Amino acid sequence: MISRRTALKGSSAAALGAATAAPAIHGAAAQARRETLLLISENPPNSTDIHGVGANRPAYEASWNLYDRLMTFGVKKDQNGVDHYDYTRLEPELAESWNLTQTSVTFKLRRDATFHDGTPVTAEDVKWSFDRAVSVGGFPTFQMRAGSLEKPEQFVVVDRHTFRVDFLRADKLTMPDLAVPVPAIYNSGLAKRNATAADPWAMEWLRANPAAGGAFRLERWVPGQEMVFARFDDWKSGRRPALARVIWRIVPQAGNRRALLERGDADISFDLPPKDFQELAAARRLKIVGTPVENAMQYIGMNVTKPPFNDVRVRQAIAYAIPYQRIMDQVTFGTAVPLFGGPAQPADATWPQPSPYVTDLDKAKALLAEAGYPNGFETTFSFDLGLASLNEPISVLVAESLARLGIRVTINKIPGANWRNELLKKEMPLITNTFGGWLNFPDYFFFWAYHGQNAVFNTMSYQNAEMDALIDRSRFTRNEAEYAEAIKGFVSIAFRDVPRIPLFQPKLMVAMRDSIDGYRYWFHRQLDYRVLSKG
Amino acid sequence: MLGLLARRLAAALPTLAGVVVVTFVMTRALPGDPAAYFAGPAATREAVEEIRRQLGLDQPLWVQFGRYLADLARGDLGVSITTGQPVLSDIAQRLPASAELTLLGLLIAAGFGIPMGVAAALRPNSWVDHLCRVVATAGVSLPTFFTGLLLVYVFYYLLGWAPAPLGRLDAFSSPPPHVTGFHLIDSALAGDGETFLAAAAQLVLPALTLGIFALAPIARMTRGAMLAVMSSDFIRAARASGLAGRTIVIRYALRNALLPVVTTLGMVLSFLLGANVLVEKVFAWPGIGSYAVEALIASDYVPVQGFVMTMAALYVALNLLIDLAYQAIDPRVRIEA
């Protein structure tokens, strides 16, 4: 690998020998720089193993680029002409082809694919990887279960290059769930050699030592500082990446990230404040791409188990009192899609879609009086300090607006480490929060966020038998008309009972230098190095 | 001398033991639940309990403490969940980064602060004195992150003189072979001039930021001590004997005034080492302060405990060093344990 340092050393040596040789070497250094992507982010990955305990979102990106899956999603253009993964199309990655039946799917693996250490990829490796995902507990097991992938017995090695998944039940999420980052394929031989009796799945070792076969190898990892990837030239599962090297540096200070991009020292970053994105887009100095995050929304949730929010009229009053447009203008700076002021009844079977609510303080006052709170009440508005740049101004604007109804709001800032714990307790009366699902199905969102099973994401503790019936019907029906009817049904209940007030659908923003091409939006909201190139 | 060392180290043991207990209790008393945090975005209650069990946090506190002590006795500080690495290796890697930066910052501060203090003390209430006071006050009242951002804005963003604030080395240099962990020393040992220059270039702005901040206590302390010494009898006697002004100031006055200055230097050093988190954040410096803060935000107990332990040990060592320096500077000082 040619780093600038070695290249320059080479050039000075060459200059001593023959002065004419120097320009050529400088050309090689420039070439190396052109094939190297410098990516900067706020938070470092804490693992290269997505199955690891506490693997964070940056770790998903490391795993995505280091490992292969059996299948991947296709690509389409969104309205702005940006590459967008296509969840309706599954394409081969490590598997060349597959045969899907009612009860199982059989994959044919590529015969020439190897891991980074040269070991051929076999069906045994796939089985070991899937067994691991459903056995280790925590996030990977949970994500596999979302696609009805629950037991090692479901994963069958037919022969060296044929692998079968037996279905527990008909579940439309099973196939897409095999193309998310979790079912990555590990080099089982290498992993087993580094497993111990206490740690049979080599969790400890795989954290920092990828046993992978994806398009990029891990060249160097200095935790908390940088991760360096080099292209794996024998990669067979897709087109050879244009980038030879990716250097991922952690820059904690937002202003410096912007300065680095503007000066051209860094190539790409997701992590800028909304206002910076707006300014940079206006100045046209960098390429700014914003893609609405599928199946995600920022919302205001009300705890329906306790007064005053157990009264639907109070919840509707709040929904009419939210300063929606001010939030769009002063908080998101155009990096979001509004989710208010929609038609009275859901127009189509999509999600998220705008609620029928708009800011109307007179209506809010009337509803509040009708509910028996003509002079308002006192309540607490809580948010996650970890996402303070959005949450804090939202809470201030909402509190200001509610004060006009006589509702006295105390703002409660909860440190990021404690937020999830507070959510699990389900005691906060009024919150703002964000939620998004990897798999882009309205029923998937509602199953986690509105269903009476009362999962942690149902932060309002909302329970309604009528809605549950519609959600359950939509999850398992194969009739498209019935599916659309069920979705419209539960969306309209969600707007009528309004336990959560949709605010906006966030956009995934990314800033890159003009020379960067091929950026693709992924549901996991991380960067795919394989498709990027530098002009 | 050896006896003194042994006695001093023995006296430090109760302090360290106290630190162990207090950090253990304090980290547990903090709000925040590491299990819920690390269970990830999609955790159910069962998933959180599962993680709690894996982390050993379901055990009673005294069992956790016992395990912690047993690990500590083996020199094992545990594994950080945020970085995924053993805390000991994290600290071993980050402490030299902080130390290199802090020492250089202190060198800058002392290099400017001591002459400034001496000059101010020689002409009290003159323009030199006032200038010294203004500079020192401005330096200490500007928050370090502000000074840092200002320097980055002017020297990197506007002028382009300084390299990108990307930590200890720019993205295309690789670190020198590890000997001391100090990039300047290691690259010099390896005879690698280019890496030395790259590392030095990265150091300039953050070290300057720290230096500006640390200037004030050093300059003020030097001035005060020098004023006291300059008005003392032996200086008057030296003057009366017709000694050259230079000899009086440097050999007699400054040497006697150094005692409180050395104390201040030690205090400033140990303070900066752990507390320059903001400078580390601005310059993406992989130091020990930002490490501890990141762990704290994630309620990752283990690195926080390791950090406090390390800082306590360093503090003890540093105080010992300062006491020894006292003896070297002033033979009248006799230190008892």
Boltz contact constraints between the chains, C-beta under 6 A:
constraints:
  - contact:
      token1: [A, 3]
      token2: [B, 172]
      max_distance: 6.0
  - contact:
      token1: [A, 3]
      token2: [B, 174]
      max_distance: 6.0
  - contact:
      token1: [A, 4]
      token2: [B, 172]
      max_distance: 6.0
  - contact:
      token1: [A, 5]
      token2: [B, 173]
      max_distance: 6.0
  - contact:
      token1: [A, 38]
      token2: [B, 171]
      max_distance: 6.0
  - contact:
      token1: [A, 46]
      token2: [B, 82]
      max_distance: 6.0
  - contact:
      token1: [A, 46]
      token2: [B, 83]
      max_distance: 6.0
  - contact:
      token1: [A, 46]
      token2: [B, 84]
      max_distance: 6.0
  - contact:
      token1: [A, 47]
      token2: [B, 84]
      max_distance: 6.0
  - contact:
      token1: [A, 53]
      token2: [B, 54]
      max_distance: 6.0
  - contact:
      token1: [A, 54]
      token2: [B, 38]
      max_distance: 6.0
  - contact:
      token1: [A, 54]
      token2: [B, 81]
      max_distance: 6.0
  - contact:
      token1: [A, 137]
      token2: [B, 50]
      max_distance: 6.0
  - contact:
      token1: [A, 138]
      token2: [B, 47]
      max_distance: 6.0
  - contact:
      token1: [A, 139]
      token2: [B, 40]
      max_distance: 6.0
  - contact:
      token1: [A, 139]
      token2: [B, 42]
      max_distance: 6.0
  - contact:
      token1: [A, 142]
      token2: [B, 42]
      max_distance: 6.0
  - contact:
      token1: [A, 207]
      token2: [B, 84]
      max_distance: 6.0
  - contact:
      token1: [A, 223]
      token2: [B, 83]
      max_distance: 6.0
  - contact:
      token1: [A, 223]
      token2: [B, 85]
      max_distance: 6.0
  - contact:
      token1: [A, 224]
      token2: [B, 83]
      max_distance: 6.0
  - contact:
      token1: [A, 224]
      token2: [B, 286]
      max_distance: 6.0
  - contact:
      token1: [A, 225]
      token2: [B, 286]
      max_distance: 6.0
  - contact:
      token1: [A, 247]
      token2: [B, 171]
      max_distance: 6.0
  - contact:
      token1: [A, 249]
      token2: [B, 166]
      max_distance: 6.0
  - contact:
      token1: [A, 249]
      token2: [B, 171]
      max_distance: 6.0
  - contact:
      token1: [A, 251]
      token2: [B, 284]
      max_distance: 6.0
  - contact:
      token1: [A, 252]
      token2: [B, 281]
      max_distance: 6.0
  - contact:
      token1: [A, 253]
      token2: [B, 281]
      max_distance: 6.0
  - contact:
      token1: [A, 253]
      token2: [B, 282]
      max_distance: 6.0
  - contact:
      token1: [A, 256]
      token2: [B, 165]
      max_distance: 6.0
  - contact:
      token1: [A, 259]
      token2: [B, 157]
      max_distance: 6.0
  - contact:
      token1: [A, 260]
      token2: [B, 164]
      max_distance: 6.0
  - contact:
      token1: [A, 265]
      token2: [B, 164]
      max_distance: 6.0
  - contact:
      token1: [A, 417]
      token2: [B, 32]
      max_distance: 6.0
  - contact:
      token1: [A, 417]
      token2: [B, 37]
      max_distance: 6.0
  - contact:
      token1: [A, 417]
      token2: [B, 298]
      max_distance: 6.0
  - contact:
      token1: [A, 417]
      token2: [B, 299]
      max_distance: 6.0
  - contact:
      token1: [A, 418]
      token2: [B, 31]
      max_distance: 6.0
  - contact:
      token1: [A, 418]
      token2: [B, 32]
      max_distance: 6.0
  - contact:
      token1: [A, 420]
      token2: [B, 36]
      max_distance: 6.0
  - contact:
      token1: [A, 421]
      token2: [B, 33]
      max_distance: 6.0
  - contact:
      token1: [A, 421]
      token2: [B, 36]
      max_distance: 6.0
